[in-house]
Amino acid sequence: MITEQQVLDALSNIIDPDFQRDIVSLGFVQDMVIDGGTVSFTIELTTPACPLSPVFQKQAIDLVGDLPGVEQVKVNMTAQKRGHRQMNAEQSGLKDVKYILAVSSCKGGVGKSTVSALLAKTLAARGAKVGLLDADIYGPSVPTLFNLHKQGVRATADEKYFMPNEADGLKVMSFGFLMGDGPAVIRGPMVSQYMQQLLHNVQWGELDYLIIDMPPGTGDIQLTISQSVQIDASVIVTTPHQLSLTDVRKGIMMFDKVNVPVLGVVENMAYFICDGCDKRHYIFGKSGGKELEERFGLETIAELPITGNLSGSLDDLTASGIANETTDIIIRTLGKKLMDKVDRPEIIHDAKTITLKWPDETVTVSNAALRRACNCALCVDEMTRKPLLDPATIPMDIHAIKAELIGNYAVMVDWSDGHNTGFFPYSVFRDIEKNARHNKSMNQATGAAGKSGGCGSGSCGCKS
C-alpha cells in the first residue's frame, strides 16, 4: 500500500532552481489522494504560466510512477490563488485580475512597447489569460503593433464599461482605439481623467496577467497609474547607451515612491550577432548591465539583441527564442519576488558612520568613505566613467541628514554638503567595510614589522 509519506519523499527530489529548495518544503504539493494504485495531487506554483510547470509535472510523474505499487499518476498543475484586488475605484474592471505588471522606461524609443507586446503575446500563447493596456495617451503603440486601426470600441450592455479588443489570443486596450490616428491634444487634468477610465472602466474579466505598457517618463500619468492601481511588479526597459542608462535612476525612484517592486532591467539593443562569425558584438559597450548593478544595485535580468525579429511582425517575434527566454526570466523573477521574504535592513546613522543592520548581519562604514564612493553623474563622468569628485572637497565632518532604502537593493542619502543624487547598493557598503578591515590589518602588520626592525615577511633579506 502506497503511503503519502512515500510520495512526498519522492517529490522532495524535485528542486526549484529559483529557491534552491524542494517543492515539498516550499509547500507546493497539495490535495494528495491515494486510491489503490492511483496517486493524484496538485502542484501549486507561485505564478500562472510558470515555465517550470511542465518540467515539474514530468519529474513528478516519473518519480512517483517509479514507486512500487503505483499504476497511475495524476498531477494537476496550478498557481496560487489571489483574492479580489484592492482598488481606489469602486467596481473597477481590474478586480478579477490576478497580477498586474508594469513595463516602463524613462526615455522613448528604447523598445518598451515591443517588450510589453512580446511578454503579453507569449504568455497568451502558453494558455494564460492575458490583457495588454497601452497607457500612452499621447503616443499609443498597440494599434500599430497589432494592426488594429479601426476607430471606436464596444461598450457593455449597461454602457458602464468599455470592452477590450481581442487580438492574437489576448485582450488589448488603447486610447488609440478611441482617438484613431489623430493627435491627442489634451491638457493634464483631462489626461488623468482618461487614464482613470482606461484603468477602471474596461471590462477585463478574469485575467492571469495584465501587462501595462507605461508611457515614457515619470510624470502625471505614471503617478496616476501607480497610485490608483495595485501594481504587483515592474520591469524597466533601457538600452546600453549612456543617455538611456542615466534615466533608469528616475524610474527606480518613481516606483520606489509608490511601493512598486522593480523586478529588474531589460536591456534592449544590447548587442548584435554577426551573420558570418556568430559572434556577439556589443556596439554600445558590454558593461551596461554591470554598470546598472554597480550604480543602482538592480539586476539586468535580460539582454535583447539588435535583430529584425524585434522590429518585424509580432508573430515572428513571439515564435522566436528571444520572446520565450525573456518571458521565462520575467515570470520566474516575479515568482521569486512574490515568495521571497527578504529582510530589509535598519539604517542607523550618526556623526561618523552609517550602519545597515539585518537580523544576521551588521555593516558599518564611515560617512566620508561612503560619500567618496558615490557613483552618480555629478561624481563620475557618465560617458567615460572617470571620477569627477575631488576627495579633498569632502568636508571632514560630512554626515547623513537623511538615509532611506530604495527598494531592497540600495540606500539613498541626503548629505550634509547638500549632495543627494547618489544610490549606494548594499554591495558598496560591504566592499567599503571589507577594504577598511583589510587596510586596518595591513597597518597593524606594518606597525608590528616596524617595531621588530624588519618588514615581517622574511623574504627580502632584512632583519625580521
C-alpha positions, 0 to 999 in steps of 0.5 A: 500500500502506497503511503503519502509519506512515500510520495512526498519523499519522492517529490522532495527530489524535485528542486526549484532552481529559483529557491534552491529548495524542494517543492515539498518544503516550499509547500507546493504539493497539495490535495494528495489522494491515494486510491489503490494504485492511483496517486493524484495531487496538485502542484501549486506554483507561485505564478500562472504560466510558470515555465517550470510547470511542465518540467515539474509535472514530468519529474513528478510523474516519473518519480512517483510512477517509479514507486512500487505499487503505483499504476497511475499518476495524476498531477494537476498543475496550478498557481496560487490563488489571489483574492479580489484586488484592492482598488481606489475605484469602486467596481473597477474592471481590474478586480478579477485580475490576478497580477498586474505588471508594469513595463516602463522606461524613462526615455522613448524609443528604447523598445518598451512597447515591443517588450510589453507586446512580446511578454503579453503575446507569449504568455497568451500563447502558453494558455494564460489569460492575458490583457495588454493596456497601452497607457500612452495617451499621447503616443499609443503603440498597440494599434500599430503593433497589432494592426488594429486601426479601426476607430471606436470600441464596444461598450457593455450592455449597461454602457458602464464599461468599455470592452477590450479588443481581442487580438492574437489570443489576448485582450488589448486596450488603447486610447488609440482605439478611441482617438484613431490616428489623430493627435491627442491634444489634451491638457493634464487634468483631462489626461488623468481623467482618461487614464482613470477610465482606461484603468477602471472602466474596461471590462477585463474579466478574469485575467492571469496577467495584465501587462501595462505598457507605461508611457515614457517618463515619470510624470502625471500619468505614471503617478496616476497609474501607480497610485490608483492601481495595485501594481504587483511588479515592474520591469524597466526597459533601457538600452546600453547607451549612456543617455538611456542608462542615466534615466533608469535612476528616475524610474527606480525612484518613481516606483520606489515612491509608490511601493512598486517592486522593480523586478529588474532591467531589460536591456534592449539593443544590447548587442548584435550577432554577426551573420558570418562569425556568430559572434556577439558584438556589443556596439554600445559597450558590454558593461551596461548591465554591470554598470546598472548593478554597480550604480543602482544595485538592480539586476539586468535580468535580460539582454535583447539583441539588435535583430529584425525579429524585434522590429518585424511582425509580432508573430515572428517575434513571439515564435522566436527564442528571444520572446520565450527566454525573456518571458521565462526570466520575467515570470520566474523573477516575479515568482521569486519576488512574490515568495521571497521574504527578504529582510530589509535592513535598519539604517542607523546613522550618526556623526561618523558612520552609517550602519545597515543592520539585518537580523544576521548581519551588521555593516558599518562604514564611515560617512566620508568613505561612503560619500567618496564612493558615490557613483552618480553623474555629478561624481563620475563622468557618465560617458567615460566613467572617470571620477569627477569628485575631488576627495579633498572637497569632502568636508571632514565632518560630512554626515547623513541628514537623511538615509532611506532604502530604495527598494531592497537593493540600495540606500539613498542619502541626503548629505550634509554638503547638500549632495543627494543624487547618489544610490549606494547598493548594499554591495558598496557598503560591504566592499567599503567595510571589507577594504577598511578591515583589510587596510586596518590589518595591513597597518597593524602588520606594518606597525608590528614589522616596524617595531621588530626592525624588519618588514615581517615577511622574511623574504627580502633579506632584512632583519625580521 
